[in-house]
Amino acid sequence: MLKFFIVIFTFLLLSEISAQNQNKIDSIKLSLGNQSNIQLSFIYNKIANDLLQTNPDSSLMYAKQALNAARNAKNKFEQAVALTIIGKIRTNQNDCENALNQLFEANNIFDELIKESPENKSYQTEKANTVNSIGINYNTQAVYDKALDYYLKALKLYNLASYKEGITKVYNNIGVLYENLNEATKAQEYYEKSLALNKELGYKKGIAASLNNLGNISMTLNNYDKALEYFEKSLDLKKQMDDKKGISSALSNLGNFYFYIKKYDKSLEYFENSLNIDLELGNAVDIATMYENIANVYQAKTSYDKAFDYYSKSLAIADSVKYWPLVQNCYLKISEIYTALCDYQKALEYFKKYEKAEQTNLNKQKFKNISELEKKYETQKKEQELKINEERLKKQEIFIVSLIIGSVLFILLAVLAFNQFRIKRNANKLLIHQNEEINRQKNEIEAQRDEIQRQRDYVTEQRDKITSQNKAIVDSINYASYIQSAVLPPLNILTRYFKDNFVLYMPRDIVSGDFYWFYEKGPEIIVAAADCTGHGVPGAFLSMLGITFLNEIVSKNDKLNAGEILDHLRNKIIKSLHQVEKSMATHDGMDIALCIVNVQTKQMQYAGANRPLYIIRKNNDAYELNETKANVMLGMYLKNCDQYTNHHIPLQHDDAIYIFSDGYCDQFNESTGKKYKPLQLKGELLKICSKPMEKQKHILSENFAKWKGKLEQLDDVMMIGLRI
């Protein structure tokens, strides 16, 4: 939901305006008359600043008029203020490159003014505003290291000027930055600082923005009641101020909230109300972002036609304003829709467009970095020229003295040179004889060198051939990995049913023979963890077959139980691998654990082929692990093979469910050379089962790395953990 980030920046980029401010603007316009250029630059800057939020086009016009008047009056201060306002507007319009040019020019002017009058706090405050705006610009471009650097510089300047309104804005900006970097705790810390200072100042707009941001962070930290409280308070404040852009932002965040808790109709209502305001205000980026939010809702509701329509609208606007992050996201989402519809050709086509857009964004950033380096080079070059001129004057002063000293030294050197000449003449006779011997040895060495060179060229040619062949193979496998990733189901499907879950997926090679698979059936979800014979490319082929067969089996008959699904899957694999007779059967196949969980009734079905089910349940303050055994491997030809057993298992709140491939337990230890074994895994799961699933995933991953040490990974590793 990209709208979230843009919404927060509104508080940072734009100044507050009310109906009273508009009346003030009208009265200022009437009093312009025949004012001097100095007075006009001040008045136009005031109007531009007051209109910055409600009418950016008019604000830009007045800022340009202020800049012209200030230049005519040679008033550096008002020039810098006008340039800062223009930079803010350009940043908000996503014209970040031109915005930076304006902001850096303003910053340089403020440096000159502060150098002339270091004690002038107005200069420090306005410079801080400009530096803060540069930080916002870099944050908009996702150049977070530079953004943080400029925010800290702005914070230092605001503190020197004792300007609390500026300090609270920077706190909020730093919170936004850490939220973009997924450091929720740090973001919350800065948002709370901003809220406290806004309350102290009685600044309603700042309070509303801080409440809004704290609501988003509370969602990230899964504190939904607190998040809803923050969002509703923020909306009430913005309605009191009649802040249309702020109301749109608050409605959007409430839409995000209800989307996250899967109340899609409620979410759609808030997004559509926000869109109506955005259309009225006419901000292209906001409109495009809101179309994407609505598309996300329809995609979640599996209304793929409507989702595709809104993604297309969002994509058209984002592409027209060169807003590459949103262009990338729309291509990726459309690719996901085609994947869900099993149209893999179209899915791959849009995935390639996503990659191309991503590369375009990277190239654009590289060009900007090069431009910045060129500017720094030109500045350094001018400074160097000034130094050269100063040095030239000094050199002229000592030239005469140097000439006299040089003449004396020349005579002395001439005498020494003549003496050296006589010594060298005698030495040269000896050197001629030595050179003849050296040349003879040199010819022998060169002949040996030529032979070595011929041998080296041959070896190099063979190496280059092998390298070229290896690159072609690796490129093909990498492309296969993209296709395999597109076929795997999105992990957010699992989160809709289990708030606490993890998927530990560590392929041994570029492509994997292990795969995970989910399928939604109203209140039920089918979850499978499968391990195909082998790993790498052979295993990946089998995994593609498995995913395709499972989708086909369940989509044609969604009333099958877990055991019947495996029966159908086994028959399809035997037929596909031509395992029709024992004498003709290959040993290829797949291990799988498949569960059907009804989250409303807390009932589960399980069937397995060589892969067990672990359930850990708390009993009288102690945890117990119950294992349900599996049947034989899928795909092996076994005459008169029984059907796969369908186990019915009642679940309880806080039960922990684990299904996995054999890659984790089969890994050898670097020190002992022994396998990990299932008994060790059971013990480890009992130790960590009370922790959040994401923490369990981290512990299991670290334990695997420590156990493996410097040994190569033996097999693909895949494990799924679910909390009821």
Summary of the structure (lengths in Angstrom):
residues: 724
radius of gyration: 35.4
end to end distance: 27.4
largest distance: 113.4
contacts: 2369
relative contact order: 0.04
helix: 69%
strand: 10%
